[in-house]
Each structure stands twice: as C-alpha cells, then as structure tokens.
C-alpha cells in the first residue's frame, strides 16, 4: 500500500506518550513524513493541554485535535473551524447534561468535577469499579435516548451524545476529508478508545494497552503490537503497509 496520503487518528496518553524513546521516534517519523499524512489526536485532554505538549516538543503538531473524549473537533489549519462546527451541529437540541447527572449519580457513582470547566457534550462520573454499580448506572440511564456510555480504567464513566465520541470523530474526519476507510488507522490503549475500535478502520493496540481494550479489539483488522506506546504505533503502521523500512 502506498504510504502517502492516510489519516492516523491516535489517542495520546499511553498510546503516543509513555515511552521516551518512542516519543522521539514518532517525532522523527512525523518530521520525515510531513505533508504525506494527516494526523489527528483523539483524546480526553482539553485542546490547550494538547497544544502544551506540542509546544514542549513531546508531540508533533497535528492537523486536528479531537478533545474531550472525541466530542469536540478543532482544525488547527482553519481559524473558523468549519469541520468542528459541523461535527458539533450533529448534537440534538435536547441534549441535557443536567438530566444525565441527576439520573447517573447513585451507589458507587459520583459526579466528576472538571477543573477547567464542564465540557459541552461530555458528562463525566467517577465509578467504584464494581460491575453491579455500572449495571445499575446503565439501568438508570436506559430511559434516555441518543446517548453513548463508556467506562474506562475501572474509574471513569463518560456519557456522550451517540453522534459524537472518539469513533464518531474519526468517521466524521474520514468522510469530510475524502479518505476511504482503508486509508484510516486508529490507535488507542484504554476503554475510552473502544469506540474507535467499533469502526471498520484498521486499529493498532500497543503492548501496554489495558485489558479492557485488548479483550475487545479482536477483529481481524486489529493489530496487537509487541511494542509499547509510540513504538507500537509505528510498528502497527509498518504492519498495515503504511510504512516501509521504518525502524522503531
């Protein structure tokens, strides 16, 4: 497969970060291949937090930041952020954070406080990791339509509009940018990346990924690398034919 012209949609923490030598190699890869692929960070971080990592030299500059667990898209090449505006416009007018928080809080589940302010389209909860408290949470929210619930790290639960999320963000970018599904690669390491692996896109799971993702990402188009973090992402790109003679 021609390595030119593809979309790499990758989580940050534990996927691109977490291994210093891998971070360096990924920076070198992005520099060598500048202009030959589109890079999108699909993350739970705020946009400013991602930009701080870019400014510190830990991450290459992306074209897109899909922050707040994929509920916001920011096009760094477009001051008007037309793609991001169109993505957000998919949220139904009746999206109601207050109702989600009211129903969600219960035994073993408490409201998450966001230090930088409540995201528009992400209701966050702390979870005590018990399956029964998660089941009760899902039952309480079952009366609501148009929501997507994801648990991760045995600690967090996010409730998002069903039209948004990490997988939805990647799918939206793929269509907006005119890539075929075969030109898209996703990479992640935890349960809040699961939605990306519910897509038909080729997926990379580094060796340090949590079991909550490893056990789910078992489709034939998912690759489990024996290498950690960014090493694993580069190895996955090589596996899928998007790199040739790249060493990690």
Backbone torsions as a table, in degrees:
resi	resn	phi	psi	omega
1	UNK	NA	138.5	177.8
2	UNK	-64.0	123.4	-176.9
3	UNK	-73.0	-11.1	-178.7
4	UNK	-81.7	144.1	170.5
5	UNK	72.5	71.9	174.0
6	UNK	-144.9	164.6	178.4
7	UNK	-108.5	120.8	172.9
8	UNK	-105.2	115.2	179.9
9	UNK	-111.9	108.2	-171.3
10	UNK	-129.2	139.5	167.0
11	UNK	-64.0	166.2	-177.5
12	UNK	-104.2	-69.9	-172.8
13	UNK	-68.9	122.2	-178.5
14	UNK	83.9	-12.1	179.9
15	UNK	-109.4	-52.6	174.2
16	UNK	-103.9	-27.9	177.4
17	UNK	-105.1	159.1	177.5
18	UNK	118.7	-5.5	177.8
19	UNK	-146.2	110.0	-170.1
20	UNK	-60.1	-44.4	-179.9
21	UNK	-66.7	-35.3	176.8
22	UNK	-65.3	-39.8	177.3
23	UNK	-59.5	-43.1	179.5
24	UNK	-63.1	-44.9	179.8
25	UNK	-64.5	-37.2	179.4
26	UNK	-68.0	-38.7	175.2
27	UNK	-59.8	-44.1	-179.7
28	UNK	-64.4	-42.9	177.1
29	UNK	-58.6	-48.2	-177.8
30	UNK	-63.8	-36.0	178.6
31	UNK	-67.8	-44.4	179.5
32	UNK	-64.8	-36.8	-174.5
33	UNK	-100.0	15.8	-178.8
34	UNK	-53.2	129.9	179.1
35	UNK	86.5	-4.7	-178.3
36	UNK	-106.3	-4.3	174.8
37	UNK	-152.5	161.6	178.3
38	UNK	-104.3	129.3	-177.0
39	UNK	-110.4	128.0	177.1
40	UNK	-128.5	130.6	173.9
41	UNK	-94.8	124.7	-177.0
42	UNK	-113.1	102.8	-162.8
43	UNK	-144.3	160.6	171.9
44	UNK	-83.8	-6.3	-179.2
45	UNK	-73.7	160.0	170.2
46	UNK	-75.6	158.8	179.7
47	UNK	-58.2	-44.6	-177.3
48	UNK	-62.3	-33.4	179.8
49	UNK	-67.3	-39.5	177.4
50	UNK	-66.4	-44.0	-179.6
51	UNK	-63.3	-32.6	177.3
52	UNK	-63.7	-40.7	177.6
53	UNK	-65.2	-37.3	176.5
54	UNK	-64.3	-46.2	-179.1
55	UNK	-65.4	-28.7	177.7
56	UNK	-78.3	-8.0	-179.9
57	UNK	83.9	11.5	-179.3
58	UNK	-85.9	-23.5	179.7
59	UNK	-133.0	145.1	172.3
60	UNK	-71.3	156.0	179.5
61	UNK	-68.7	128.1	178.5
62	UNK	-91.5	171.8	168.4
63	UNK	-82.6	-37.9	-176.1
64	UNK	-128.7	143.1	166.6
65	UNK	-116.1	116.6	176.4
66	UNK	-104.9	90.6	-172.0
67	UNK	-94.2	-177.5	178.9
68	UNK	51.0	53.5	-176.7
69	UNK	48.0	45.8	173.5
70	UNK	76.7	21.0	178.2
71	UNK	-99.0	-7.0	176.7
72	UNK	-133.5	136.3	173.8
73	UNK	-115.5	130.3	176.1
74	UNK	-121.8	121.0	177.8
75	UNK	-93.3	107.2	-175.2
76	UNK	-70.6	-13.2	178.4
77	UNK	-95.6	-0.2	-176.9
78	UNK	-132.6	103.4	-179.9
79	UNK	-56.9	-28.5	179.3
80	UNK	-81.5	-14.2	178.5
81	UNK	49.6	53.2	-176.3
82	UNK	-63.8	-39.4	179.0
83	UNK	-64.9	-42.3	178.7
84	UNK	-63.8	-38.8	178.5
85	UNK	-65.3	-41.0	179.8
86	UNK	-67.4	-35.9	178.1
87	UNK	-63.8	-47.4	-179.2
88	UNK	-65.8	-28.7	-177.9
89	UNK	-67.1	-11.2	178.5
90	UNK	-75.8	-14.5	-176.8
91	UNK	-72.2	128.7	179.3
92	UNK	-60.4	150.2	-177.8
93	UNK	-63.7	-22.0	-177.4
94	UNK	-92.1	13.9	175.8
95	UNK	-58.7	123.5	-168.6
96	UNK	-134.2	97.0	179.5
97	UNK	-62.7	-39.2	-176.7
98	UNK	-59.7	-42.5	179.8
99	UNK	-66.5	-39.7	179.3
100	UNK	-63.0	-43.8	179.2
101	UNK	-67.1	-39.7	-179.2
102	UNK	-62.5	-43.8	-179.1
103	UNK	-77.3	-30.8	-171.3
104	UNK	-75.2	-38.2	-176.5
105	UNK	-65.8	132.1	-179.6
106	UNK	-173.1	-163.9	-178.4
107	UNK	-57.2	119.5	178.7
108	UNK	79.8	1.8	-177.3
109	UNK	-130.0	124.6	177.0
110	UNK	-130.2	161.0	-177.6
111	UNK	-73.2	136.4	176.5
112	UNK	-84.2	133.9	176.0
113	UNK	-96.9	128.0	-179.6
114	UNK	-97.8	118.6	-174.3
115	UNK	-61.1	-33.2	-176.4
116	UNK	-100.2	16.0	178.4
117	UNK	105.1	150.6	-178.2
118	UNK	-67.5	122.8	174.0
119	UNK	-61.8	152.9	-177.6
120	UNK	-64.4	-39.2	-168.3
121	UNK	-125.7	23.3	179.9
122	UNK	-133.2	113.6	172.0
123	UNK	-94.8	123.9	-175.2
124	UNK	-114.6	141.5	-179.5
125	UNK	-134.1	150.5	167.2
126	UNK	-92.4	143.0	-173.8
127	UNK	-130.9	141.3	-176.8
128	UNK	-83.9	6.3	174.2
129	UNK	78.7	-0.7	179.9
130	UNK	-79.2	132.4	178.8
131	UNK	-58.0	-35.4	-177.3
132	UNK	-69.3	-33.6	178.7
133	UNK	-72.8	-33.8	175.7
134	UNK	-67.5	-40.4	178.8
135	UNK	-63.3	-40.8	178.7
136	UNK	-66.7	-37.7	176.4
137	UNK	-60.2	-48.6	179.4
138	UNK	-60.9	-37.5	179.4
139	UNK	-66.0	-42.8	-179.7
140	UNK	-62.7	-34.2	-177.5
141	UNK	-92.0	0.6	-176.6
142	UNK	-65.5	-19.3	179.2
143	UNK	-75.7	-12.8	-178.8
144	UNK	-92.5	141.9	177.7
145	UNK	-105.5	156.7	172.9
146	UNK	74.2	27.3	179.1
147	UNK	-120.2	154.6	176.3
148	UNK	-123.8	126.9	-177.1
149	UNK	-112.0	129.4	177.0
150	UNK	-136.0	135.3	176.9
151	UNK	-109.6	147.4	-179.0
152	UNK	-152.9	154.5	175.7
153	UNK	58.1	14.7	-174.5
154	UNK	54.9	26.3	-173.9
155	UNK	-138.4	-35.4	-171.2
156	UNK	-119.3	148.9	168.0
157	UNK	-130.5	131.1	174.7
158	UNK	-114.4	140.0	173.9
159	UNK	-119.7	123.6	-173.4
160	UNK	-127.7	159.9	168.6
161	UNK	-61.7	141.3	-176.5
162	UNK	-63.7	-19.2	179.9
163	UNK	-82.3	-10.7	-177.8
164	UNK	-117.1	-171.5	-178.7
165	UNK	114.0	173.0	-174.0
166	UNK	-62.2	-46.5	179.2
167	UNK	-66.3	-40.1	179.2
168	UNK	-64.9	-37.4	178.8
169	UNK	-63.7	-43.6	179.3
170	UNK	-64.3	-44.4	179.0
171	UNK	-61.3	-40.4	179.6
172	UNK	-63.8	-45.3	179.4
173	UNK	-63.8	-42.4	179.9
174	UNK	-55.6	-45.2	-177.8
175	UNK	-74.3	-41.2	-179.2
176	UNK	-64.9	-35.2	-176.2
177	UNK	-91.3	-7.0	176.1
178	UNK	80.1	21.8	175.1
179	UNK	-80.5	150.4	168.9
180	UNK	-81.6	159.5	176.6
181	UNK	-56.6	-29.8	-179.0
182	UNK	-73.2	-11.4	179.4
183	UNK	-98.1	11.7	-176.6
184	UNK	-118.2	134.4	175.7
185	UNK	-128.0	133.1	176.3
186	UNK	-113.2	154.5	179.0
187	UNK	-145.7	136.0	-179.4
188	UNK	-161.0	173.5	-174.5
189	UNK	-138.1	-1.4	-175.7
190	UNK	-144.7	178.9	-177.1
191	UNK	-62.3	-28.0	179.7
192	UNK	-79.4	1.6	170.8
193	UNK	-97.3	-1.8	-172.0
194	UNK	-57.2	-38.4	-176.5
195	UNK	-60.3	-31.6	177.6
196	UNK	-65.4	-29.8	-177.9
197	UNK	-91.2	3.3	170.7
198	UNK	-89.8	-2.2	179.5
199	UNK	-91.7	172.0	176.0
200	UNK	-84.0	5.2	-175.6
201	UNK	-75.9	147.8	174.9
202	UNK	-61.7	133.3	-173.4
203	UNK	-124.6	142.9	179.5
204	UNK	-113.7	127.9	177.6
205	UNK	-118.5	109.5	179.5
206	UNK	-69.8	163.5	-173.3
207	UNK	-64.6	-25.3	-178.8
208	UNK	-85.1	3.0	-179.1
209	UNK	-60.8	152.9	178.6
210	UNK	-74.5	152.3	179.5
211	UNK	-59.6	-29.9	-178.9
212	UNK	-60.3	-26.3	173.7
213	UNK	-95.0	-42.2	-178.1
214	UNK	-56.5	-39.9	-177.2
215	UNK	-72.4	-23.5	-179.7
216	UNK	-90.1	-42.0	-173.7
217	UNK	-80.4	75.4	-174.6
218	UNK	-124.1	19.8	177.8
219	UNK	-75.0	160.2	179.5
220	UNK	-59.4	-24.3	-179.0
221	UNK	-93.9	13.8	174.5
222	UNK	-106.5	131.3	-178.4
223	UNK	-113.7	125.2	177.0
224	UNK	-98.9	107.8	-177.1
225	UNK	-78.5	146.3	173.3
226	UNK	-80.1	1.5	-178.2
227	UNK	-110.1	151.4	-178.0
228	UNK	-86.3	155.3	168.2
229	UNK	45.3	-132.3	-174.2
230	UNK	-62.7	-30.7	173.1
231	UNK	-56.0	-44.3	-178.9
232	UNK	-67.1	-36.4	178.6
233	UNK	-64.8	-46.1	178.3
234	UNK	-63.2	-39.9	176.8
235	UNK	-62.3	-39.2	178.3
236	UNK	-66.4	-39.4	177.0
237	UNK	-62.4	-38.0	175.7
238	UNK	-65.6	-43.7	180.0
239	UNK	-58.5	-42.0	-176.6
240	UNK	-85.1	-0.7	175.0
241	UNK	88.5	14.6	178.5
242	UNK	-92.4	-6.9	174.6
243	UNK	-129.8	149.3	174.5
244	UNK	-131.4	128.1	176.4
245	UNK	58.9	32.4	174.7
246	UNK	-95.9	130.8	-179.2
247	UNK	-104.9	138.7	177.0
248	UNK	-130.2	NA	NA
